[in-house]
């Protein structure tokens, strides 16, 4: 059970209110961290590098600091192995995330047409 400190922003964000999302994402987080350790990079760099390999996805990483910007750029300077990409793909192929909250904030089709 993941419990965030009382003032942690994730307590307010709907995505993080569904505790099963953490359980379902655990294998992905473990894989990202292990691969990051092997490459001496951050898990975020692994995620960016992996997403760049998918021609249907355009990662848009955020950054608040110069170090984060440099880390995002560094993610493009090295390569995941085929086995690492396969591992990440396998973990996410059956990943289920509860996005009920998204349906509540997304405009309905009839609202889009107006």
N, C-alpha and C positions, 0 to 999 in steps of 0.2 A: 504494500500500500504506500503510495507516494503521498506525502503530506508536505505542502509548501508552507513557509513561514507566513504568518498572518497577513503581512503587508505585501507579500509577493504578488506581482501583477497577474500571474497565472491563475490565481484564485478567482479573478474577475473575468477571465477569458473563457468563453464557452467550450472551446476545444479541449481545454485542460480540465474542465469539470467532469468529463466522462472518464472515470478512472480506468475503464477497460481499454481506452486508447493507449495508456501506458503499458498495460500488460501485452497488448497486441503488437506494440512497437518495440518491445524489449529486445527481441532478436536483432532487429535492425540497428538499434543503438549499440549493442554489443559488437556487431560486425563492423560498424563504422569506427568504433574506438579501437578494435584490434587492428584493423587495416591502417588506421592513422598511426598507431604505434609502430607498425612495421615500416612505414614510410617517414617517420619522424615529422609528421604534420598533424594538424588538428582534424578532428572529425568533420568539422565544417568544410575544410579543404577537400576531404574525401568525398563528401556529398556533392560539392560543386563539380569536382572532377568527374564523378560518376554521372551526374546529370548532363554534363557537356557531351557525353558519349551517346546520349539518346537524341536522335534527330527530331523527335516530336516534342521535346522539352527545351525551353529557354530559361535557364536559371537566372534569377534576378536577385543576387545576394545584397543584403543590406550591410551597412557599416556606419558606426558612430565615431570610430577613431581611425587615425592614420594606420595603425597596426592592423586593424581589421581590413582596411582597403588593401594593404600589402599582402595580407594572408589570402584574400580573395584572388588577387592577381597571381600569387604563387601557386594557387590551385591549378593553374593552366600550364605550369612549367614542368610537370612530371606526369607519369602515366600509371594508371592502375593496370595490373596484370589481367589477362583474360579470365583467370580463375577468380580473382577478386570481383570483377564485374559480374561473373556468373553467380558468385555467392550473394552479392547484393541483390541481383535480379531475382534469385530464388527466394530470398527472404521476403521480398516485397510482392512476389507473385500472388501469395495468399494472404497478404496483409489486409485486415479489415479495420477501418477506422470509423468510429461513430461520428457522422457529420450531420446529425439531426439539427444541430444549432444552425447550420448553414441554410437549411431550408426555411428557417424562421426569418433570416435576414435577407435572403435573396429575393429580388422582385419577382412577383408572379408573372407568368407569360402575358396575361391580359394587361398587367400594369406596364409592361415593356412596350406594348403596341400603342399606348396612348400618347 
